[in-house]
Amino acid sequence: MYYNLKTVIVFFISTMVWISNFSQADMESSGSKINVLIIDGQNNHVQWPKISYMLKKEMEKTGLFNVDVERSAYTWNGEEFLEKYNIEGIPETEALEKPKEDPNYSPDFKAYDVVICNFGWNAAPWPEKTKEHFEKYMVNGGGLVVFHAADNSFPKWEAYNQMIGLGGWGDRTEKDGPYVYYNEAGEEVRDSAPGSAGSHGPQHEYQIQVRETDHPITKGMPKIWMHTQDELYDRLRGPAKHMKILATAYSDSEKKGTGRHEPALMVIDYGKGRVFHNIMGHADYSIECVGFLTSMLRGIEWAATGKVTQEIPKNFPTAQKSSSWQFDE
Ligand code: ZN
């Protein structure tokens, strides 16, 4: 076969252009970062806008995550924090006197690898269509991270209760599932006794005891580590199906607790979806615990990908001493 020089050159140049376009497109397809969506807007904890802001900043610092926030019409609760911790690019939403359904709330869940729920006890139910989209997203292999008051949200939404495994408050009772905790012998107990769900004593520093040392989220953590000041949720109950407790916290009766080892970190399978549930995170000083942040960042990565690539930091808390990072405002 015979090619003249011009044909060869044209062919060569177009091939180079094609290759360079290809590699550029390949790099632009997110540079393989994990796409994260924080959802918030209605939370009984006034610092919720600051906490979304802190989590977004800390995730971005790792270089692993792209983070968006989708805010529903919000309650009066937290307004001063909304102004100070304004996240650019979030469309302004309506300020409500009382939490009520935001008929326009409809995040595009399927565009994300993982969703972080920063709603709280007072969150109004979502529109039916939004709930359906979220359930479908999770069944098909989505990721969900719930922390602290997000396990109080949506008590009447059956699928949400399945996803979070255990919940508290909001008229949850024995109808929703057993209490789940560890006994002194280190066995998991499922207790169907009647009663309400969710309580906590005064805030204090407390130890987290790792029960699953081989799970990607907890692997390499000290077996016991001291958390900074926080509420220790106890008496959580729920369906607890396909749920594994990764770590517990002893709820001391001297601190108005249950005298049980309460679930602190959990993972739940929901369809093909993965859920990470962390009971900690009441206030900014709880978020500033190195142990909390490490477990969150690892939990978020795991819920998105099923793997964890992040190391345990050197300043991780020990059994006797908590450790805080300083949030750079
Ligand atoms: Zn709280």
Residues whose N, C-alpha, C, O or C-beta is under 5 A from the ligand:
A	BS01	ZN	E231 H282
